[in-house]
Amino acid sequence: MKIIEQEEVRKLLQPKDCIQLMAEALKGLESGEYAQPARLITVMPNTAKFGFMPAYVGDYFGAKVISAFAPNMGTKYPSHIGYVMLFESAHSTVAGMIEAGSITEIRTGAVSAAATDLLARKDSHKLALIGAGAQARSHLAAIREIRDITSVTVYDLFPQAAELFAKDMHEKYKIPVVVCSTVKEAVKDADIICTVTPSKEPLLTKEMVKPGTHINAVGTFTPTTREVSSDLVAAARLYSDQTEAAKRESGEYLIPLKEGLIKEDHIVGSIGEVLLGKAQGRTADDEITIFDALGLAIEDVASAKYVYERAAL
Ligand SMILES: NC(=O)c1ccc[n+]([C@@H]2O[C@H](COP(=O)([O-])OP(=O)(O)OC[C@H]3O[C@@H](n4cnc5c(N)ncnc54)[C@H](O)[C@@H]3O)[C@@H](O)[C@H]2O)c1
């Protein structure tokens, strides 16, 4: 059995390749080639959101076991800790354990980039990031692979996190990264917005967002938390990573549904369905589109398989 730690994952799983890999995984899930039972996320007494996320991708299957631990924010400890345990399907033996914090980080940005490529206007150049942590970094890395991003605005609850992000990203990509003191200021001219925070309350409202914007709502993944307000969800075309999971777990969908602001059929489709031509993407330049990312086990297990196979070369 091979144990693959995060340094190797980061070398082997590049954002550009991961975007294509995630598009294939989401298609495979919708076509029935791959399978994914419901995940289990339990809140532990220490507040860790502890997840068991199984999936089957043909020649391999496995599960990500991960703790999302918000109190580690801003400390030397990572906020996502765990491994993907990968089995080969032929004999059901354990093939490897692949570090899951790095997989989660890279695959989440790549999935949003795959969604953005389908849903954002082709002339989208201005990116706004709400939250300046690991996901903000992976989203910038991936989204610049599918659109010509010429400027970035960033807001974080902790200004020093946003300042550090702006310095690092400007050095890395040589594009202007402006730190904003409010969400409203950060998003006012944006073509693409990514919300990547653990906020429990909505950060983004309808009046803040200009027509034609694409939003990736990524940070929250439980029925009672969300980053986007009900009026904005109601005004937008809403897409899921998997509609069945969104109807069970997504606060972005369930809260406005409970408030009566949207109907049960408000989700246009999943990204896999749009890729397969089973659901329609953006239909006009002035529409607001929202991709609500819960994060799927299929994304983790497909990434773990990819890393495992390349590590063996
Ligand atoms: N949907 C998915 O597939 C998926 C995958 C990975 C992570 N996540 C979630 O995305 C979020 C971000 O993950 P990360 O790894 O970047 O975490 P991180 O701890 O590295 O960064 C989070 C950042 O958000 C900032 N923040 C917290 N509350 C805020 C608020 N109210 N307004 C603005 N900024 C705020 C923090 O200061 C921090 O800089 C977490 O909630 C995580 O659980 C979702």
The ligand as an SDF file (V2000), in Angstrom:
LIG
                    3D

 44 48  0  0  0  0  0  0  0  0999 V2000
  -17.7350   23.0220   -0.9770 N   0  0  0  0  0  0  0  0  0  0  0  0
  -16.5790   22.3840   -0.9080 C   0  0  0  0  0  0  0  0  0  0  0  0
  -16.3240   21.4430   -1.6620 O   0  0  0  0  0  0  0  0  0  0  0  0
  -15.5360   22.8420    0.0510 C   0  0  0  0  0  0  0  0  0  0  0  0
  -14.2520   22.2900   -0.0160 C   0  0  0  0  0  0  0  0  0  0  0  0
  -13.2570   22.7750    0.8320 C   0  0  0  0  0  0  0  0  0  0  0  0
  -13.5650   23.7570    1.7460 C   0  0  0  0  0  0  0  0  0  0  0  0
  -14.8370   24.2260    1.8490 N   0  0  0  0  0  0  0  0  0  0  0  0
  -15.1760   25.2510    2.8170 C   0  0  0  0  0  0  0  0  0  0  0  0
  -14.7240   26.4990    2.3120 O   0  0  0  0  0  0  0  0  0  0  0  0
  -14.4370   27.3830    3.3960 C   0  0  0  0  0  0  0  0  0  0  0  0
  -13.0310   27.9550    3.2070 C   0  0  0  0  0  0  0  0  0  0  0  0
  -12.0860   26.8850    3.2570 O   0  0  0  0  0  0  0  0  0  0  0  0
  -10.5310   27.2090    3.3540 P   0  0  0  0  0  0  0  0  0  0  0  0
   -9.8340   25.9070    3.2670 O   0  0  0  0  0  0  0  0  0  0  0  0
  -10.1720   28.3120    2.4260 O   0  0  0  0  0  0  0  0  0  0  0  0
  -10.4460   27.7410    4.8580 O   0  0  0  0  0  0  0  0  0  0  0  0
   -9.3350   28.7050    5.4560 P   0  0  0  0  0  0  0  0  0  0  0  0
   -9.4670   28.5690    6.9250 O   0  0  0  0  0  0  0  0  0  0  0  0
   -8.0200   28.4580    4.8110 O   0  0  0  0  0  0  0  0  0  0  0  0
   -9.8200   30.1660    4.9950 O   0  0  0  0  0  0  0  0  0  0  0  0
  -11.0640   30.7220    5.3280 C   0  0  0  0  0  0  0  0  0  0  0  0
  -10.9330   32.2420    5.2900 C   0  0  0  0  0  0  0  0  0  0  0  0
  -12.2390   32.8120    5.4530 O   0  0  0  0  0  0  0  0  0  0  0  0
  -12.1280   33.9360    6.3220 C   0  0  0  0  0  0  0  0  0  0  0  0
  -13.4300   34.1940    6.9180 N   0  0  0  0  0  0  0  0  0  0  0  0
  -14.0450   33.5120    7.9160 C   0  0  0  0  0  0  0  0  0  0  0  0
  -15.2720   34.0370    8.1200 N   0  0  0  0  0  0  0  0  0  0  0  0
  -15.4290   35.0550    7.2290 C   0  0  0  0  0  0  0  0  0  0  0  0
  -16.4710   35.9800    6.9630 C   0  0  0  0  0  0  0  0  0  0  0  0
  -17.6120   35.9500    7.6580 N   0  0  0  0  0  0  0  0  0  0  0  0
  -16.2800   36.9000    5.9930 N   0  0  0  0  0  0  0  0  0  0  0  0
  -15.1290   36.9290    5.2790 C   0  0  0  0  0  0  0  0  0  0  0  0
  -14.0880   36.0930    5.5040 N   0  0  0  0  0  0  0  0  0  0  0  0
  -14.2480   35.1620    6.4740 C   0  0  0  0  0  0  0  0  0  0  0  0
  -11.0530   33.5340    7.3060 C   0  0  0  0  0  0  0  0  0  0  0  0
  -10.4910   34.6670    7.9460 O   0  0  0  0  0  0  0  0  0  0  0  0
  -10.0580   32.8020    6.4190 C   0  0  0  0  0  0  0  0  0  0  0  0
   -9.0730   33.6750    5.8850 O   0  0  0  0  0  0  0  0  0  0  0  0
  -14.5920   26.5460    4.6610 C   0  0  0  0  0  0  0  0  0  0  0  0
  -15.8620   26.7620    5.2180 O   0  0  0  0  0  0  0  0  0  0  0  0
  -14.4770   25.1090    4.1530 C   0  0  0  0  0  0  0  0  0  0  0  0
  -15.0760   24.1550    4.9990 O   0  0  0  0  0  0  0  0  0  0  0  0
  -15.8160   23.8040    1.0150 C   0  0  0  0  0  0  0  0  0  0  0  0
  1  2  1  0
  2  3  2  0
  2  4  1  0
  4  5  1  0
  4 44  2  0
  5  6  2  0
  6  7  1  0
  7  8  2  0
  8  9  1  0
  8 44  1  0
  9 10  1  0
  9 42  1  0
 10 11  1  0
 11 12  1  0
 11 40  1  0
 12 13  1  0
 13 14  1  0
 14 15  2  0
 14 16  1  0
 14 17  1  0
 17 18  1  0
 18 19  2  0
 18 20  1  0
 18 21  1  0
 21 22  1  0
 22 23  1  0
 23 24  1  0
 23 38  1  0
 24 25  1  0
 25 26  1  0
 25 36  1  0
 26 27  1  0
 26 35  1  0
 27 28  2  0
 28 29  1  0
 29 30  1  0
 29 35  2  0
 30 31  1  0
 30 32  2  0
 32 33  1  0
 33 34  2  0
 34 35  1  0
 36 37  1  0
 36 38  1  0
 38 39  1  0
 40 41  1  0
 40 42  1  0
 42 43  1  0
M  CHG  2   8   1  16  -1
M  END
$$$$
